[in-house]
Amino acid sequence: MAMHRSPLGLLAFLLLASAPISTRAADCGSTASPKLDWQECTKKNLMLQGSDLEGANLFSTDFSLTDLSGANVKSANLEKATLVRASLEGAHAEGANFAKIEAYRSSFANIAADGASFAGAELQRANFAGARLSGASFEKAELGRADFDKAVLTGAKFAFANLSRADLSHATFDGPAMFDRAFMFLTRIEGLDLSAATGLEQAQIELACGDASTKLPAGLSAPSTWPCPAEHE
């Protein structure tokens, strides 16, 4: 028996049949190059120093233990990537998206990541020594015991971040930075000029560790518990 389609049903069938397939598999076997697609690929324990991955799609890529030092990941999307014990030391990552990455004990030392997003990232014990992070977002990030020695954090956003025991004491804040609702239990802020910081409240200062040279926003005062004793791990 012949099948009859309504005009609307036939139109829908023809549109579906002619529609291009929009999804494609990531090219996990390709060599590092700008704008490649390594989404959800496994790239663990590799030597990728100096690789050019500018604008690449690295969403949920596993870079555990991988050496990406000196790499170019400008404007790359690394959201939800795994970077546990990986190294991006000296990498160029301006405007990169590191949101929600897992990067425990990873090195971002001397990285150039102005304007990058680390929002919601897991960065416990991460090393940001000497990093350039002006305008970077660490909102809602986990930064317990992270080290920001000599990092440039002008305009950085730490709203709702966990800065417990993080060391900011030798960082540079040449202007405002945002600390709204940040958890600052034993956060090292000795010697910092935070006079232009926004969102800081007295309760946060009471938890943090500053000293006589710490400059606070107007209306806030150093607690009697300062300076904190040296911490031994």
VEXLO-109554 format. One record per residue (C-alpha): x negated, z negated, y negated. Coordinates in steps of 0.02 Angstrom, whole numbers. Each point is the difference from the previous one (the first is absolute). Layout:
<lumtis>
+--------+--------+--------+
|   east |     up |  north |
+--------+--------+--------+
|      X |      Z |      Y |
...
+--------+--------+--------+
</lumtis>
This chain:
<lumtis>
+--------+--------+--------+
|   east |     up |  north |
+--------+--------+--------+
|      0 |      0 |      0 |
|    -71 |     46 |   -171 |
|    -40 |   -145 |   -116 |
|     66 |      5 |   -176 |
|    -83 |    -91 |   -145 |
|     84 |    -42 |   -162 |
|    -81 |     78 |   -154 |
|    -65 |   -170 |    -55 |
|    -67 |    -41 |    173 |
|    -88 |    169 |     12 |
|    -79 |    -26 |   -171 |
|    -65 |   -172 |     49 |
|    -70 |     71 |    163 |
|    -91 |    141 |    -90 |
|    -73 |   -118 |   -131 |
|    -63 |   -119 |    135 |
|    -75 |    141 |    102 |
|    -91 |     73 |   -148 |
|    -64 |   -164 |    -73 |
|   -190 |    -17 |      8 |
|    -74 |   -143 |    100 |
|    -63 |   -121 |   -133 |
|    -95 |   -122 |    109 |
|   -173 |     35 |     66 |
|   -121 |   -102 |    100 |
|   -150 |    -76 |    -88 |
|   -162 |     92 |     33 |
|    -94 |   -146 |     77 |
|   -137 |    113 |     67 |
|    -49 |     72 |   -168 |
|   -160 |    -47 |    -89 |
|      6 |    -98 |   -162 |
|     54 |    107 |   -147 |
|    105 |    -19 |   -158 |
|    188 |     -9 |     20 |
|     -6 |     -1 |    191 |
|    137 |    -83 |    103 |
|    -61 |   -142 |    110 |
|    164 |    -95 |     -5 |
|      9 |   -128 |    141 |
|   -162 |     67 |     77 |
|   -128 |   -114 |     83 |
|   -167 |      6 |    -89 |
|    -75 |   -163 |     61 |
|   -185 |    -47 |      1 |
|    -59 |    164 |    -78 |
|   -139 |     42 |   -122 |
|     87 |     90 |   -143 |
|   -117 |    -47 |   -143 |
|     16 |    114 |   -150 |
|    150 |     95 |     70 |
|    109 |     93 |   -124 |
|    179 |    -53 |     33 |
|     67 |     20 |   -175 |
|    190 |     14 |      0 |
|      7 |    -18 |    190 |
|    152 |    -65 |     94 |
|    -70 |   -152 |     91 |
|    166 |    -91 |     20 |
|    -13 |   -127 |    142 |
|   -169 |     69 |     57 |
|   -105 |   -121 |    103 |
|   -174 |    -17 |    -80 |
|    -45 |   -165 |     83 |
|   -190 |    -29 |     -5 |
|    -26 |    173 |    -77 |
|   -135 |     28 |   -132 |
|     75 |     92 |   -150 |
|   -134 |    -59 |   -121 |
|    -25 |    121 |   -143 |
|    153 |    101 |     52 |
|    115 |     86 |   -123 |
|    180 |    -57 |     26 |
|     61 |     29 |   -177 |
|    190 |     15 |     -5 |
|      6 |    -12 |    191 |
|    149 |    -83 |     84 |
|    -63 |   -140 |    113 |
|    163 |    -97 |      3 |
|     14 |   -108 |    156 |
|   -172 |     56 |     60 |
|   -102 |   -118 |    108 |
|   -170 |    -37 |    -77 |
|    -46 |   -161 |     92 |
|   -188 |    -30 |    -19 |
|    -18 |    175 |    -73 |
|   -116 |     42 |   -144 |
|     46 |     96 |   -158 |
|   -152 |    -64 |    -90 |
|    -41 |    108 |   -150 |
|    148 |    114 |     34 |
|     95 |     94 |   -136 |
|    183 |    -48 |     13 |
|     72 |     20 |   -174 |
|    190 |     12 |     12 |
|      0 |    -22 |    190 |
|    146 |    -83 |     88 |
|    -57 |   -147 |    108 |
|    173 |    -81 |      3 |
|     35 |   -106 |    154 |
|   -168 |     35 |     82 |
|    -76 |   -122 |    126 |
|   -177 |    -32 |    -56 |
|    -58 |   -172 |     58 |
|   -186 |    -27 |    -31 |
|    -21 |    177 |    -66 |
|   -125 |     50 |   -133 |
|     56 |     81 |   -162 |
|   -162 |    -51 |    -87 |
|    -43 |    110 |   -149 |
|    153 |    109 |     29 |
|     66 |     98 |   -149 |
|    187 |    -27 |     15 |
|     69 |     -5 |   -176 |
|    189 |     20 |      5 |
|      8 |    -16 |    189 |
|    142 |    -93 |     87 |
|    -33 |   -139 |    125 |
|    178 |    -64 |    -13 |
|     55 |   -100 |    152 |
|   -170 |     24 |     83 |
|    -78 |   -121 |    126 |
|   -172 |    -32 |    -78 |
|    -53 |   -170 |     65 |
|   -188 |    -26 |    -21 |
|    -20 |    176 |    -69 |
|   -155 |     33 |   -104 |
|     31 |     76 |   -172 |
|   -169 |    -47 |    -75 |
|    -47 |    115 |   -142 |
|    162 |    101 |     18 |
|     77 |     92 |   -147 |
|    185 |    -42 |      9 |
|     67 |     20 |   -177 |
|    188 |     20 |      6 |
|      6 |    -21 |    188 |
|    153 |    -80 |     80 |
|    -17 |   -145 |    122 |
|    183 |    -50 |    -15 |
|     60 |    -99 |    152 |
|   -170 |     24 |     83 |
|    -79 |   -128 |    116 |
|   -171 |    -39 |    -75 |
|    -47 |   -164 |     81 |
|   -189 |    -29 |    -21 |
|    -25 |    175 |    -72 |
|   -161 |     18 |   -101 |
|      7 |     83 |   -172 |
|   -178 |    -40 |    -53 |
|    -43 |    104 |   -155 |
|    157 |    108 |     24 |
|     84 |     77 |   -153 |
|    183 |    -52 |      3 |
|     59 |     43 |   -174 |
|    186 |     34 |      5 |
|     13 |    -39 |    186 |
|    168 |    -59 |     66 |
|      6 |   -153 |    114 |
|    186 |    -39 |    -14 |
|     62 |    -94 |    154 |
|   -171 |     20 |     84 |
|    -75 |   -134 |    111 |
|   -168 |    -41 |    -80 |
|    -30 |   -156 |    103 |
|   -187 |    -40 |     -3 |
|    -40 |    172 |    -72 |
|   -155 |      4 |   -111 |
|     29 |     78 |   -171 |
|   -130 |   -108 |    -87 |
|   -123 |    138 |    -44 |
|    126 |    141 |    -27 |
|     30 |     85 |   -168 |
|    168 |     -5 |    -88 |
|    -25 |     93 |   -165 |
|    182 |    -13 |    -48 |
|    164 |    -39 |     85 |
|     31 |    -23 |    185 |
|    165 |    -48 |     82 |
|     18 |   -159 |    104 |
|    189 |    -24 |      6 |
|     43 |   -118 |    145 |
|   -171 |     24 |     81 |
|    -46 |   -138 |    122 |
|   -166 |    -69 |    -62 |
|    -43 |   -143 |    118 |
|   -186 |    -35 |    -27 |
|    -25 |    171 |    -79 |
|   -173 |     -1 |    -82 |
|     18 |     41 |   -185 |
|   -153 |    -90 |    -68 |
|    -69 |     80 |   -156 |
|    139 |    129 |    -16 |
|     76 |     54 |   -163 |
|    186 |      4 |     45 |
|     60 |    -23 |   -178 |
|     88 |    169 |      3 |
|     73 |    -21 |    175 |
|    189 |      9 |     19 |
|    115 |    -93 |    118 |
|   -113 |   -152 |     22 |
|     88 |   -169 |      4 |
|    -70 |   -176 |     -4 |
|     48 |    -29 |    182 |
|   -114 |    144 |     54 |
|   -143 |    -69 |   -104 |
|     22 |   -171 |     80 |
|    -29 |     79 |    171 |
|   -146 |    110 |    -51 |
|   -184 |    -44 |    -22 |
|    -70 |     25 |   -174 |
|   -125 |    -89 |   -111 |
|    -36 |    -38 |   -181 |
|    -45 |    182 |    -35 |
|    164 |     70 |     68 |
|    105 |     69 |   -143 |
|    188 |    -14 |     24 |
|    149 |     78 |    -89 |
|     75 |    -97 |   -145 |
|    107 |   -145 |     58 |
|    -95 |    -32 |    162 |
|   -130 |   -136 |     24 |
|   -137 |    -40 |    124 |
|     53 |   -134 |    126 |
|    -98 |   -159 |     27 |
|    -44 |     58 |    177 |
|   -118 |    133 |    -67 |
|   -132 |     43 |     50 |
|     41 |     11 |    185 |
|   -134 |    -50 |    125 |
|   -100 |    139 |     81 |
|     85 |     66 |    155 |
|    -91 |      8 |    164 |
|     67 |    121 |    130 |
+--------+--------+--------+
</lumtis>
